[in-house]
Amino acid sequence: MSDLLLKNIKIIKKRWPHFNFDMKNIVDEYKLELKYGLSSTILVNGIQLSSRHDRVLEARQQVESLPNTKIINLYGSGLGDLPRELLLRTELLQLNVYILNEKLFFLLLHLVDQVDWLADSRVNLYMASDYNEIQLPFFALPAELLLVSDENSKIRDRLVAEIEIPFINKQFQPDNSEIQHRLQSNVEILQQDADVSSLFGLYPGWNAYVVATGPSLELHYETLHLIKKQSKHSVIICVDTALRPLIQHGIIPNFVVCIDKNISLKHFPKNIPSCSIELIYFPMVNNETLLSWPGVRYAAYSSSPIYKKLRSQIPKAILYSGGSVIHPAIDFAVQLGVKTITLFGADFCFSADKTHAGWEDGALSSPVATATHWVLNGMGNRAKTQPNFRSYLCELERYIARHPEIKFYNTSRIGALIDGTSFHPEFIK
């Protein structure tokens, strides 16, 4: 052990004796190199940890982006520049530093003297994986989000989702002319259609099967056939893009949920069984799609500001929305009064090297070849995905955590691991 490492470890052991560093073969896992500019920094596996020109200036700019609060949560430690700059704030009473990659942190203790900020009494040091949820307000070091360990990937996804919220909200402003035009085109339909709340509580104690369009759905057509044929007190709810592959395989769900402005007639099968499938929708759905629906329609809203005015004029119930149609589909199942919810095709990743079940690669999202992000699947392996899928997964996990009264099951290990679910003993594949 180098003198520098011993020095850093000594202060950590003194302040946080429960930390246990067992780092074998760490050198083999990371490729290190110096990156020069006006100054220098370190590259770890090709990822630059900080500015190569002026690390301190970069840290000061990061500090300026944070509110002047008494407590700040920092995800990642980097080379120590940001903790040092944050601790210059006299009003700061507590700096909580969460390690996103234990091995990386240990490696940096070899390379940089970090005793000064580690010794500050205001600093608390934690492993991010010890917490299920992120702490606010926070700053996450970009490089360490990329170098995150598998154990901390769930926290990373929550951090990234939180960072992206302002950018997502910009797409859904109430005064957006396109949004207003779409909503106004559906006013007459809204006025005549039933409120989704008229269905709430109609299936007390039943079992719900919520079907999404992840690639693993293709493993379960036979199972869904049997459920539809044999299971009593069961209700099948599918998302809009799952309807086509289900009908192609002779499976008729009870309900379809559609919320997306981009869903059109081309996304639905040509021959939907008349009056046998009921549609749950948000008013952002294409007007032509709604008018063409052959069965009963039920209207609902999300809590989004885009619906605020319309909700006051034409009241309908609110279903939870977290960015994906899977969220209101599951919330609808909960509102029906069911006791269990079993998920099919809820992959949140490109399992089996496909984007969706029953659709060509890239038809509903970016092609598999463009995927540069990952989530852990049910086997503990990294699976290709895209950032919005990870965000949807975070919101689903949060929803599940708020509903301990419901038993949630997953049916595929090749899809993303979903916290709060168990693998169904009969249907797991």
KAFEN-V535810 format. One record per helix or strand of 3 or more residues. SS is the DSSP state (~ for helix, > for strand). FROM is the first residue (numbers start at 0). TO is the last residue. Records with the same first field share a line. If there is no record, write none. Layout:
SS: FROM-TO ; FROM-TO
//
This chain:
~: 2-14 ; 25-28 ; 54-63 ; 80-85 ; 101-110 ; 114-117 ; 127-129 ; 141-145 ; 149-171 ; 176-184 ; 186-191 ; 195-198 ; 214-218 ; 220-229 ; 241-247 ; 264-266 ; 286-291 ; 304-312 ; 324-335 ; 350-352 ; 367-369 ; 386-400
>: 31-35 ; 39-43 ; 70-74 ; 93-98 ; 122-126 ; 137-139 ; 206-210 ; 233-238 ; 254-257 ; 277-281 ; 296-300 ; 339-343 ; 372-376 ; 381-384 ; 406-409
//
